[in-house]
Amino acid sequence: MMATTRRPSARSRGPFKGGAVVAAGLALFLAVSTSVVWRRSTGVRSNRQLQRLQEEKRSLMAQEKYLEGQLRRATSRRTVVQEAQRRLGLVRPGEAQTRFIAVPASGAKAR
């Protein structure tokens, strides 16, 4: 009788069996997929926050322009005079109420 010898297979499987390699590949795929989804969701969240802050900035800049215009109008001479007349009862003096005083020249002596 002839002794049968076992021939090594053409494909050596190494230390891992086929199922373990597939499981490791699926675990790696799951880990990579999870990290990609997490990164994208973080990016989407950051983008929404950035858009909200940009809209708030535009709103505040518009409000600043409006308030600067209000301040310019409120501090104009015309508005100040109108408010002084309305609140304090002040009137602009007429020509009969105005007296001009001549200032002596700097070289003249005061008597």
DSSP file (Angstrom, degrees, kcal/mol; ACC not computed):
  #  RESIDUE AA STRUCTURE BP1 BP2  ACC     N-H-->O    O-->H-N    N-H-->O    O-->H-N    TCO  KAPPA ALPHA  PHI   PSI    X-CA   Y-CA   Z-CA
    1    1 A M              0   0    0      0, 0.0     2,-0.5     0, 0.0     0, 0.0   0.000 360.0 360.0 360.0 148.2    0.0    0.0    0.0
    2    2 A M        -     0   0    0      1,-0.0     2,-0.4     0, 0.0     0, 0.0  -0.748 360.0-126.4 -98.1 135.7    1.0    3.3   -0.8
    3    3 A A        -     0   0    0     -2,-0.5     2,-0.5     1,-0.0    -1,-0.0  -0.638  22.4-136.0 -81.6 131.5    1.2    5.9    1.8
    4    4 A T        -     0   0    0     -2,-0.4     2,-0.5     2,-0.0    -1,-0.0  -0.731  16.9-159.4 -90.1 131.6   -0.7    9.0    1.0
    5    5 A T        -     0   0    0     -2,-0.5     2,-0.5     0, 0.0     0, 0.0  -0.867  19.5-119.4-108.5 143.8    1.0   12.2    1.7
    6    6 A R        -     0   0    0     -2,-0.5     3,-0.0     1,-0.0    -2,-0.0  -0.669  23.7-145.0 -83.5 128.5   -0.8   15.3    2.1
    7    7 A R        -     0   0    0     -2,-0.5     2,-0.2     1,-0.0     3,-0.1  -0.740  22.6-111.6 -92.7 140.6    0.0   17.9   -0.3
    8    8 A P        -     0   0    0      0, 0.0     4,-0.1     0, 0.0    -1,-0.0  -0.483  39.9-111.2 -67.8 140.0    0.1   21.5    0.8
    9    9 A S        -     0   0    0     -2,-0.2     3,-0.0     2,-0.1    -3,-0.0  -0.291  17.8-118.8 -71.2 158.7   -2.8   23.4   -0.8
   10   10 A A  S    S+     0   0    0      1,-0.2     2,-0.7    -3,-0.1    -1,-0.1   0.859 105.0  53.9 -66.8 -34.3   -2.0   26.1   -3.4
   11   11 A R  S    S-     0   0    0      3,-0.0     2,-0.5     2,-0.0    -1,-0.2  -0.888  75.9-158.1-104.8 113.4   -3.6   28.7   -1.2
   12   12 A S        -     0   0    0     -2,-0.7    -2,-0.0     1,-0.1     0, 0.0  -0.775   3.8-155.6 -88.2 129.3   -2.3   28.8    2.3
   13   13 A R    >   -     0   0    0     -2,-0.5     3,-0.6     1,-0.2    -1,-0.1   0.668  23.4-152.4 -82.4 -16.9   -4.8   30.4    4.6
   14   14 A G  T 3   -     0   0    0      1,-0.2    -1,-0.2    -3,-0.0    -3,-0.0  -0.347  52.8 -36.1  74.6-159.5   -2.3   31.6    7.2
   15   15 A P  T 3  S+     0   0    0      0, 0.0     2,-0.4     0, 0.0    -1,-0.2   0.702 122.5  69.2 -74.3 -18.4   -3.3   32.0   10.9
   16   16 A F  S <  S-     0   0    0     -3,-0.6     2,-0.1     2,-0.0     0, 0.0  -0.804  74.4-136.3-106.2 142.9   -6.9   33.3   10.1
   17   17 A K     >  -     0   0    0     -2,-0.4     4,-1.5     1,-0.1     3,-0.4  -0.443  35.2 -99.3 -84.3 166.9   -9.7   31.3    8.7
   18   18 A G  H  > S+     0   0    0      1,-0.2     4,-1.9     2,-0.2     5,-0.2   0.849 120.1  53.3 -58.3 -40.5  -11.9   32.8    5.9
   19   19 A G  H  > S+     0   0    0      1,-0.2     4,-2.4     2,-0.2    -1,-0.2   0.860 106.4  52.9 -66.3 -36.1  -14.8   33.8    8.3
   20   20 A A  H  > S+     0   0    0     -3,-0.4     4,-2.5     2,-0.2    -1,-0.2   0.880 108.1  50.8 -67.8 -37.6  -12.4   35.7   10.6
   21   21 A V  H  X S+     0   0    0     -4,-1.5     4,-2.3     2,-0.2    -2,-0.2   0.914 111.7  47.4 -66.4 -42.5  -11.0   37.7    7.6
   22   22 A V  H  X S+     0   0    0     -4,-1.9     4,-2.6     2,-0.2    -2,-0.2   0.925 112.5  49.4 -64.1 -44.4  -14.5   38.6    6.4
   23   23 A A  H  X S+     0   0    0     -4,-2.4     4,-2.4     1,-0.2    -2,-0.2   0.911 111.5  48.6 -61.7 -42.9  -15.6   39.6   10.0
   24   24 A A  H  X S+     0   0    0     -4,-2.5     4,-2.4     2,-0.2    -1,-0.2   0.897 111.6  50.5 -64.6 -39.9  -12.5   41.8   10.4
   25   25 A G  H  X S+     0   0    0     -4,-2.3     4,-2.5     2,-0.2    -2,-0.2   0.908 111.4  47.6 -64.1 -42.1  -13.1   43.4    7.0
   26   26 A L  H  X S+     0   0    0     -4,-2.6     4,-2.6     2,-0.2    -2,-0.2   0.894 111.4  50.8 -65.8 -39.4  -16.7   44.2    7.9
   27   27 A A  H  X S+     0   0    0     -4,-2.4     4,-2.3     2,-0.2    -2,-0.2   0.909 111.5  48.0 -63.9 -41.4  -15.7   45.6   11.3
   28   28 A L  H  X S+     0   0    0     -4,-2.4     4,-2.5     2,-0.2     5,-0.2   0.921 112.0  49.5 -64.3 -43.8  -13.1   47.8    9.5
   29   29 A F  H  X S+     0   0    0     -4,-2.5     4,-2.8     1,-0.2    -2,-0.2   0.908 111.2  49.9 -60.2 -43.2  -15.8   48.9    7.0
   30   30 A L  H  X S+     0   0    0     -4,-2.6     4,-2.5     2,-0.2    -1,-0.2   0.907 111.1  48.9 -63.1 -42.5  -18.2   49.7    9.8
   31   31 A A  H  X S+     0   0    0     -4,-2.3     4,-2.1     2,-0.2    -2,-0.2   0.927 114.3  44.8 -64.3 -45.0  -15.6   51.7   11.7
   32   32 A V  H  X S+     0   0    0     -4,-2.5     4,-2.2     2,-0.2    -2,-0.2   0.921 114.1  49.5 -66.0 -43.7  -14.6   53.8    8.6
   33   33 A S  H  X S+     0   0    0     -4,-2.8     4,-2.5    -5,-0.2     5,-0.2   0.912 110.7  50.3 -61.9 -42.8  -18.3   54.3    7.7
   34   34 A T  H  X S+     0   0    0     -4,-2.5     4,-2.4     1,-0.2    -1,-0.2   0.906 110.8  48.8 -62.6 -42.1  -19.1   55.5   11.2
   35   35 A S  H  X S+     0   0    0     -4,-2.1     4,-2.4     2,-0.2    -1,-0.2   0.881 111.3  50.1 -67.5 -36.2  -16.3   57.9   11.2
   36   36 A V  H  X S+     0   0    0     -4,-2.2     4,-2.4     2,-0.2    -2,-0.2   0.927 112.2  46.9 -66.8 -43.9  -17.3   59.3    7.8
   37   37 A V  H  X S+     0   0    0     -4,-2.5     4,-2.5     2,-0.2     5,-0.2   0.914 113.3  49.2 -63.7 -42.7  -20.9   59.8    8.9
   38   38 A W  H  X S+     0   0    0     -4,-2.4     4,-2.2    -5,-0.2    -2,-0.2   0.923 111.8  48.9 -61.9 -44.6  -19.8   61.4   12.2
   39   39 A R  H  X S+     0   0    0     -4,-2.4     4,-2.1     1,-0.2    -2,-0.2   0.912 113.1  46.7 -63.8 -42.9  -17.4   63.8   10.3
   40   40 A R  H  X S+     0   0    0     -4,-2.4     4,-2.6     2,-0.2    -1,-0.2   0.903 111.6  50.2 -66.9 -40.9  -20.1   64.8    7.8
   41   41 A S  H  X S+     0   0    0     -4,-2.5     4,-2.3     1,-0.2    -1,-0.2   0.882 110.8  50.2 -66.5 -35.4  -22.7   65.4   10.5
   42   42 A T  H  X S+     0   0    0     -4,-2.2     4,-2.4    -5,-0.2    -1,-0.2   0.903 111.4  49.3 -65.8 -40.3  -20.3   67.5   12.4
   43   43 A G  H  X S+     0   0    0     -4,-2.1     4,-2.4     2,-0.2    -2,-0.2   0.902 110.7  49.2 -64.7 -41.6  -19.6   69.5    9.2
   44   44 A V  H  X S+     0   0    0     -4,-2.6     4,-2.3     2,-0.2    -2,-0.2   0.916 111.8  49.2 -64.0 -43.1  -23.3   70.0    8.5
   45   45 A R  H  X S+     0   0    0     -4,-2.3     4,-2.2     1,-0.2    -2,-0.2   0.918 112.2  48.0 -62.4 -44.0  -23.8   71.2   12.1
   46   46 A S  H  X S+     0   0    0     -4,-2.4     4,-2.5     1,-0.2    -1,-0.2   0.890 110.4  52.4 -64.0 -39.2  -20.9   73.6   11.9
   47   47 A N  H  X S+     0   0    0     -4,-2.4     4,-2.5     2,-0.2    -2,-0.2   0.908 108.9  49.3 -64.2 -42.3  -22.2   74.9    8.5
   48   48 A R  H  X S+     0   0    0     -4,-2.3     4,-2.4     2,-0.2    -1,-0.2   0.920 112.0  48.4 -62.4 -43.0  -25.7   75.6   10.0
   49   49 A Q  H  X S+     0   0    0     -4,-2.2     4,-2.4     2,-0.2    -2,-0.2   0.905 111.1  50.9 -64.0 -40.7  -24.1   77.4   12.9
   50   50 A L  H  X S+     0   0    0     -4,-2.5     4,-2.3     2,-0.2    -2,-0.2   0.912 110.7  48.4 -63.2 -43.2  -21.9   79.5   10.5
   51   51 A Q  H  X S+     0   0    0     -4,-2.5     4,-2.3     2,-0.2    -1,-0.2   0.905 111.2  50.6 -63.8 -41.2  -24.9   80.4    8.4
   52   52 A R  H  X S+     0   0    0     -4,-2.4     4,-2.2     1,-0.2    -2,-0.2   0.909 111.9  47.5 -62.9 -41.8  -26.9   81.4   11.5
   53   53 A L  H  X S+     0   0    0     -4,-2.4     4,-2.3     2,-0.2    -2,-0.2   0.867 110.6  51.6 -68.6 -36.2  -24.0   83.6   12.7
   54   54 A Q  H  X S+     0   0    0     -4,-2.3     4,-2.4     2,-0.2    -2,-0.2   0.902 110.4  48.8 -66.1 -40.0  -23.6   85.2    9.3
   55   55 A E  H  X S+     0   0    0     -4,-2.3     4,-2.3     2,-0.2    -2,-0.2   0.904 111.3  49.9 -64.8 -40.8  -27.4   86.0    9.2
   56   56 A E  H  X S+     0   0    0     -4,-2.2     4,-2.6     2,-0.2    -2,-0.2   0.891 109.8  51.7 -63.9 -39.0  -27.1   87.5   12.7
   57   57 A K  H  X S+     0   0    0     -4,-2.3     4,-2.5     2,-0.2    -2,-0.2   0.929 109.7  48.8 -63.6 -45.3  -24.1   89.6   11.6
   58   58 A R  H  X S+     0   0    0     -4,-2.4     4,-2.2     1,-0.2    -2,-0.2   0.910 112.3  49.4 -60.2 -41.7  -26.0   90.9    8.6
   59   59 A S  H  X S+     0   0    0     -4,-2.3     4,-2.3     1,-0.2    -2,-0.2   0.918 111.7  47.6 -63.6 -44.1  -28.9   91.8   10.9
   60   60 A L  H  X S+     0   0    0     -4,-2.6     4,-2.4     1,-0.2    -1,-0.2   0.871 110.5  52.0 -67.2 -36.1  -26.7   93.6   13.4
   61   61 A M  H  X S+     0   0    0     -4,-2.5     4,-2.2     2,-0.2    -1,-0.2   0.902 110.3  48.5 -66.8 -39.1  -24.9   95.5   10.6
   62   62 A A  H  X S+     0   0    0     -4,-2.2     4,-2.2     2,-0.2    -2,-0.2   0.910 112.0  49.2 -64.9 -41.5  -28.3   96.7    9.3
   63   63 A Q  H  X S+     0   0    0     -4,-2.3     4,-2.7     1,-0.2    -2,-0.2   0.891 109.1  53.1 -64.1 -39.3  -29.4   97.7   12.8
   64   64 A E  H  X S+     0   0    0     -4,-2.4     4,-2.5     2,-0.2    -2,-0.2   0.921 109.2  48.3 -62.0 -44.3  -26.1   99.6   13.3
   65   65 A K  H  X S+     0   0    0     -4,-2.2     4,-2.1     2,-0.2    -2,-0.2   0.914 112.2  49.5 -62.5 -42.2  -26.7  101.5   10.0
   66   66 A Y  H  X S+     0   0    0     -4,-2.2     4,-2.3     1,-0.2    -2,-0.2   0.935 112.8  46.4 -61.6 -46.4  -30.2  102.3   11.1
   67   67 A L  H  X S+     0   0    0     -4,-2.7     4,-2.6     1,-0.2    -2,-0.2   0.864 109.6  53.9 -67.5 -35.5  -29.1  103.5   14.6
   68   68 A E  H  X S+     0   0    0     -4,-2.5     4,-2.5     2,-0.2    -1,-0.2   0.907 109.7  48.5 -64.1 -39.6  -26.3  105.6   13.1
   69   69 A G  H  X S+     0   0    0     -4,-2.1     4,-2.5     2,-0.2    -2,-0.2   0.913 111.2  49.7 -63.7 -43.1  -28.8  107.3   10.9
   70   70 A Q  H  X S+     0   0    0     -4,-2.3     4,-2.7     1,-0.2    -2,-0.2   0.909 111.1  49.8 -61.4 -42.2  -31.1  107.9   13.8
   71   71 A L  H  X S+     0   0    0     -4,-2.6     4,-1.9     2,-0.2    -2,-0.2   0.914 110.1  50.2 -64.1 -43.2  -28.1  109.4   15.8
   72   72 A R  H  < S+     0   0    0     -4,-2.5     4,-0.4     1,-0.2    -2,-0.2   0.923 113.8  45.3 -60.6 -43.8  -27.2  111.7   12.9
   73   73 A R  H >< S+     0   0    0     -4,-2.5     3,-0.9     1,-0.2     6,-0.3   0.909 112.8  50.6 -66.5 -40.4  -30.8  112.9   12.7
   74   74 A A  H 3< S+     0   0    0     -4,-2.7    -1,-0.2     1,-0.2    -2,-0.2   0.797 113.9  44.2 -69.7 -27.4  -31.1  113.3   16.4
   75   75 A T  T 3< S+     0   0    0     -4,-1.9    -1,-0.2    -5,-0.2    -2,-0.2   0.346  85.1 117.4-100.5   7.2  -27.9  115.4   16.7
   76   76 A S  S <> S-     0   0    0     -3,-0.9     4,-2.4    -4,-0.4     5,-0.2  -0.414  75.3-118.7 -71.2 153.0  -28.4  117.6   13.7
   77   77 A R  H  > S+     0   0    0      1,-0.2     4,-2.6     2,-0.2     5,-0.2   0.893 112.7  54.8 -59.7 -41.3  -28.7  121.3   14.5
   78   78 A R  H  > S+     0   0    0      1,-0.2     4,-2.3     2,-0.2    -1,-0.2   0.923 110.7  44.2 -60.4 -46.4  -32.2  121.5   13.2
   79   79 A T  H  > S+     0   0    0     -6,-0.3     4,-2.6     2,-0.2     5,-0.2   0.896 112.7  51.8 -67.4 -40.1  -33.5  118.7   15.4
   80   80 A V  H  X S+     0   0    0     -4,-2.4     4,-2.4     2,-0.2    -2,-0.2   0.919 111.1  47.8 -63.0 -43.0  -31.7  120.0   18.5
   81   81 A V  H  X S+     0   0    0     -4,-2.6     4,-2.3    -5,-0.2    -2,-0.2   0.927 112.4  49.2 -63.9 -44.4  -33.3  123.5   17.9
   82   82 A Q  H  X S+     0   0    0     -4,-2.3     4,-2.4    -5,-0.2    -2,-0.2   0.911 113.2  46.5 -61.2 -42.8  -36.7  122.0   17.5
   83   83 A E  H  X>S+     0   0    0     -4,-2.6     4,-3.2     2,-0.2     5,-0.6   0.883 110.7  52.5 -68.4 -38.0  -36.4  119.9   20.6
   84   84 A A  H  X5S+     0   0    0     -4,-2.4     6,-1.6    -5,-0.2     4,-1.5   0.900 112.8  45.3 -63.9 -39.4  -35.1  122.9   22.6
   85   85 A Q  H  X5S+     0   0    0     -4,-2.3     4,-0.7     4,-0.2    -2,-0.2   0.910 118.8  42.0 -69.0 -41.3  -38.1  124.9   21.5
   86   86 A R  H  <5S+     0   0    0     -4,-2.4    -2,-0.2    -5,-0.2    -3,-0.2   0.946 125.9  29.6 -73.0 -48.3  -40.5  122.1   22.2
   87   87 A R  H  <5S+     0   0    0     -4,-3.2    -3,-0.2    -5,-0.2    -2,-0.2   0.887 134.1  26.3 -81.7 -39.7  -39.2  120.8   25.5
   88   88 A L  H  <<S-     0   0    0     -4,-1.5    -3,-0.2    -5,-0.6    -2,-0.1   0.531  96.0-123.5-106.3  -8.2  -37.6  123.9   27.0
   89   89 A G     <  +     0   0    0     -4,-0.7    -4,-0.2    -5,-0.5     2,-0.2   0.728  53.7 159.4  74.0  19.9  -39.7  126.7   25.4
   90   90 A L        -     0   0    0     -6,-1.6     2,-0.3    -9,-0.1    -1,-0.2  -0.499  20.6-165.5 -78.0 145.7  -36.5  128.3   24.0
   91   91 A V        -     0   0    0     -2,-0.2     3,-0.0    -7,-0.0   -10,-0.0  -0.947  27.1-107.2-128.5 151.9  -36.9  130.7   21.1
   92   92 A R        -     0   0    0     -2,-0.3     2,-0.1     1,-0.1   -11,-0.0  -0.610  44.8-110.5 -75.7 135.0  -34.3  132.1   18.7
   93   93 A P        -     0   0    0      0, 0.0    -1,-0.1     0, 0.0     2,-0.1  -0.382  28.9-136.9 -68.5 142.0  -33.7  135.7   19.5
   94   94 A G        -     0   0    0     -2,-0.1     3,-0.5     1,-0.1     4,-0.4  -0.220  33.7 -91.3 -84.2-177.7  -34.9  138.3   16.9
   95   95 A E  S >  S+     0   0    0      1,-0.2     3,-0.8     2,-0.2    -1,-0.1   0.845 126.4  56.0 -67.3 -32.2  -32.9  141.3   15.8
   96   96 A A  T 3  S+     0   0    0      1,-0.2    -1,-0.2     3,-0.0     0, 0.0   0.772 109.2  47.5 -70.2 -24.0  -34.5  143.5   18.4
   97   97 A Q  T 3  S+     0   0    0     -3,-0.5     2,-0.5     2,-0.0    -1,-0.2   0.457  96.9  86.5 -95.2  -1.8  -33.3  141.1   21.1
   98   98 A T    <   -     0   0    0     -3,-0.8     2,-0.5    -4,-0.4    -4,-0.0  -0.854  55.0-171.8-105.3 132.3  -29.7  140.8   19.8
   99   99 A R        -     0   0    0     -2,-0.5     2,-0.5     2,-0.0    -3,-0.0  -0.986  11.1-150.3-124.3 128.5  -27.1  143.3   20.9
  100  100 A F        -     0   0    0     -2,-0.5     2,-0.5     2,-0.0    -2,-0.0  -0.838  10.3-157.8 -98.2 132.2  -23.7  143.3   19.3
  101  101 A I        -     0   0    0     -2,-0.5     2,-0.3     0, 0.0    -2,-0.0  -0.927  15.4-129.1-112.6 130.6  -20.8  144.5   21.5
  102  102 A A        -     0   0    0     -2,-0.5    -2,-0.0     1,-0.0     0, 0.0  -0.608  17.8-138.7 -78.9 134.6  -17.7  145.9   20.0
  103  103 A V        -     0   0    0     -2,-0.3     3,-0.1     1,-0.0    -1,-0.0  -0.816  23.7-118.7 -93.5 127.7  -14.5  144.3   21.3
  104  104 A P        -     0   0    0      0, 0.0     6,-0.1     0, 0.0    -1,-0.0  -0.287  36.1 -95.2 -64.9 151.4  -11.8  146.9   21.9
  105  105 A A    >   -     0   0    0      1,-0.1     3,-1.0     4,-0.1     0, 0.0  -0.277  34.0-114.2 -62.6 152.6   -8.6  146.4   19.9
  106  106 A S  T 3  S+     0   0    0      1,-0.3    -1,-0.1    -3,-0.1     0, 0.0   0.763 114.6  51.5 -65.6 -24.3   -5.9  144.5   21.8
  107  107 A G  T 3  S+     0   0    0      2,-0.1    -1,-0.3     0, 0.0     2,-0.1   0.654  90.1  96.3 -86.4 -16.5   -3.6  147.6   21.9
  108  108 A A  S <  S-     0   0    0     -3,-1.0     2,-0.3     1,-0.1     0, 0.0  -0.444  74.8-122.5 -78.5 148.1   -6.2  150.0   23.3
  109  109 A K        -     0   0    0     -2,-0.1     2,-0.3     2,-0.0    -1,-0.1  -0.697  21.1-123.9 -89.8 140.6   -6.4  150.6   27.0
  110  110 A A              0   0    0     -2,-0.3    -1,-0.0     1,-0.1     0, 0.0  -0.628 360.0 360.0 -80.5 139.9   -9.6  150.0   28.9
  111  111 A R              0   0    0     -2,-0.3    -1,-0.1     0, 0.0    -2,-0.0   0.413 360.0 360.0 -96.4 360.0  -11.0  153.0   30.8
